[in-house]
């Protein structure tokens, strides 16, 4: 069965400074438990805020290192999920369910891509 990466991007300007609410974490935990029991979820995690991140860039034959926050980015990677699904349609359905657990004030985008095998 193919594996899919759902790359979760969030707009940090709409995310609460204190992080996700307890209610959101409960709904997310319930969904993660369901998708895991269904044999779909292989790995998932959230990431710390971009202010705690560092980018390493290779350009023009040189390395540059930049510490966060990354003010030039409106959306940042907030987490990921790796799922094993029968097809892309199933991966998209689980991703839509993940998005719907968030309160309306969040701006969350998931990019779903099949993981290349071999």
C-alpha positions as CSV (number, residue, x, y, z in Angstrom):
1,X,0.0,0.0,0.0
2,X,1.3,3.5,-0.8
3,X,2.4,5.8,2.0
4,X,1.5,9.5,2.1
5,X,3.0,12.5,3.8
6,X,0.6,15.1,5.1
7,X,2.8,18.2,5.7
8,X,0.9,20.5,8.1
9,X,1.4,24.2,7.6
10,X,0.0,26.8,10.0
11,X,-0.3,30.5,10.0
12,X,1.4,31.4,13.3
13,X,-0.3,34.8,13.4
14,X,-3.7,33.0,13.8
15,X,-2.4,30.4,16.2
16,X,-2.8,31.1,19.9
17,X,0.5,32.0,21.6
18,X,-0.2,29.5,24.3
19,X,-0.6,26.7,21.7
20,X,-3.5,24.5,21.0
21,X,-6.4,24.4,23.5
22,X,-7.0,21.4,25.7
23,X,-10.2,20.7,23.7
24,X,-8.3,20.7,20.4
25,X,-5.7,18.4,21.8
26,X,-8.4,16.0,23.0
27,X,-10.2,15.9,19.6
28,X,-6.8,15.5,17.9
29,X,-5.9,12.7,20.3
30,X,-9.2,10.9,19.6
31,X,-8.7,11.2,15.8
32,X,-5.1,10.0,16.0
33,X,-6.2,7.0,18.1
34,X,-8.9,6.2,15.5
35,X,-6.5,6.5,12.5
36,X,-3.9,4.4,14.3
37,X,-6.4,1.6,15.2
38,X,-7.4,1.7,11.5
39,X,-3.8,0.8,10.6
40,X,-3.3,4.0,8.6
41,X,-1.1,6.2,10.8
42,X,2.6,5.3,10.7
43,X,4.0,8.5,12.4
44,X,2.8,11.9,13.4
45,X,4.1,14.8,15.4
46,X,3.7,18.5,15.9
47,X,6.7,20.9,15.8
48,X,7.9,23.6,18.1
49,X,7.3,27.3,16.9
50,X,9.4,28.6,14.1
51,X,11.1,31.0,16.5
52,X,12.9,27.9,17.9
53,X,13.9,26.6,14.4
54,X,17.0,27.1,12.2
55,X,17.2,27.0,8.5
56,X,20.3,25.7,6.7
57,X,20.5,26.7,3.0
58,X,22.8,25.6,0.2
59,X,23.1,28.3,-2.5
60,X,25.8,29.3,-4.9
61,X,28.2,26.7,-3.4
62,X,27.9,28.2,0.1
63,X,26.1,27.2,3.3
64,X,24.1,29.8,5.3
65,X,22.5,29.2,8.7
66,X,19.6,31.4,9.9
67,X,17.9,31.2,13.3
68,X,14.1,31.7,13.6
69,X,11.7,33.3,13.8
70,X,11.3,33.5,10.0
71,X,9.3,36.7,9.5
72,X,9.3,36.4,5.7
73,X,7.1,33.2,6.0
74,X,3.4,33.6,6.6
75,X,2.9,29.8,6.9
76,X,5.3,27.5,8.6
77,X,5.5,23.8,9.0
78,X,3.7,22.9,12.2
79,X,3.8,19.1,12.0
80,X,3.4,16.1,9.8
81,X,1.7,12.7,9.5
82,X,2.8,9.7,7.5
83,X,-0.1,7.5,6.6
84,X,-0.4,4.2,4.7
85,X,-3.6,4.3,2.7
86,X,-5.1,2.3,-0.1
87,X,-5.0,5.4,-2.3
88,X,-4.7,9.2,-2.3
89,X,-8.5,9.6,-1.9
90,X,-8.3,7.9,1.5
91,X,-5.3,10.0,2.5
92,X,-7.2,13.1,1.6
93,X,-10.3,12.0,3.7
94,X,-8.1,11.5,6.8
95,X,-6.4,14.8,6.2
96,X,-9.8,16.6,5.9
97,X,-10.9,15.1,9.2
98,X,-7.6,16.3,10.8
99,X,-8.3,19.9,9.6
100,X,-11.8,19.8,11.0
101,X,-10.7,19.2,14.6
102,X,-9.2,22.8,14.6
103,X,-11.2,25.8,15.9
104,X,-12.3,28.2,13.2
105,X,-9.7,30.9,14.0
106,X,-6.8,28.6,13.0
107,X,-5.5,28.7,9.4
108,X,-4.1,25.3,8.7
109,X,-3.1,23.9,5.3
110,X,-2.0,20.3,4.6
111,X,0.0,19.3,1.6
112,X,-0.6,15.6,0.8
113,X,2.0,13.8,-1.3
114,X,2.7,10.2,-2.0
115,X,6.1,9.0,-0.7
116,X,8.3,7.7,-3.5
117,X,9.2,4.1,-3.1
118,X,12.5,2.6,-3.9
